Amino acid sequence: MKARVHVMLKTGVLDPQGEAVRHALGALGFDGVEGVRQGKVIDLELAAGTTEAQVAEMCEKLLANTVIESYQIEMQ
């Protein structure tokens, strides 16, 4: 069983890495990029029977800083 967790900074939280990527893309000639938000994807290999609620608890306790980040879980 697998789960994929997408972690992103919440709206309104400054994203200096995303801004650096946007600036670099502009320097490479990609002028149409108006904004970039960078996040992370975490793939988990889980034992059979692991629930989405358990994965959410993992996110709350370790995988995401819920003060400034939000997360989305895809059970596969």
C-alpha positions as CSV (number, residue, x, y, z in Angstrom):
1,M,0.0,0.0,0.0
2,K,1.3,3.5,-0.8
3,A,0.5,7.1,0.0
4,R,1.7,10.3,-1.6
5,V,1.7,13.4,0.5
6,H,1.9,16.9,-1.1
7,V,3.2,19.6,1.2
8,M,3.0,23.3,0.2
9,L,3.4,26.6,2.0
10,K,0.0,28.1,2.9
11,T,-1.3,31.0,0.9
12,G,0.2,34.2,2.2
13,V,3.4,32.6,3.5
14,L,6.4,34.0,1.7
15,D,8.1,31.4,-0.5
16,P,11.8,32.5,-1.1
17,Q,12.7,29.3,-3.0
18,G,9.7,29.7,-5.3
19,E,10.7,33.4,-5.9
20,A,14.3,32.3,-6.7
21,V,13.0,29.8,-9.2
22,R,10.7,32.4,-10.8
23,H,13.6,34.8,-11.1
24,A,15.9,32.2,-12.6
25,L,13.2,31.2,-15.2
26,G,12.9,34.8,-16.2
27,A,16.7,35.1,-16.5
28,L,16.6,32.0,-18.8
29,G,14.1,33.8,-21.1
30,F,10.8,32.4,-19.7
31,D,9.1,35.7,-19.3
32,G,5.5,34.3,-18.9
33,V,6.1,32.9,-15.4
34,E,4.3,35.2,-12.9
35,G,4.6,33.1,-9.8
36,V,6.1,29.9,-8.4
37,R,5.3,28.0,-5.3
38,Q,7.6,25.3,-4.3
39,G,6.7,22.3,-2.2
40,K,7.6,18.7,-1.6
41,V,6.2,15.3,-2.4
42,I,6.6,12.5,0.1
43,D,6.0,8.9,-1.1
44,L,5.2,6.4,1.7
45,E,5.3,2.6,1.5
46,L,2.8,1.5,4.1
47,A,1.7,-1.8,5.6
48,A,-1.6,-3.1,4.5
49,G,-4.4,-1.7,6.6
50,T,-2.8,1.7,7.2
51,T,-5.5,4.3,7.1
52,E,-5.6,7.8,5.7
53,A,-6.2,9.0,9.2
54,Q,-2.9,7.4,10.3
55,V,-1.1,9.2,7.4
56,A,-2.8,12.4,8.4
57,E,-1.4,11.9,12.0
58,M,2.1,11.4,10.5
59,C,1.7,14.7,8.6
60,E,0.5,16.5,11.7
61,K,3.3,15.2,13.9
62,L,6.3,15.2,11.5
63,L,5.9,15.5,7.7
64,A,4.4,19.0,7.6
65,N,4.8,22.1,9.7
66,T,1.1,22.8,9.9
67,V,1.7,26.4,11.2
68,I,2.9,27.4,7.7
69,E,2.3,24.4,5.5
70,S,-0.8,22.6,4.2
71,Y,-0.8,19.0,3.0
72,Q,-2.8,16.7,0.7
73,I,-2.9,13.0,1.0
74,E,-3.4,10.6,-2.0
75,M,-3.9,7.0,-0.9
76,Q,-2.8,4.6,-3.7
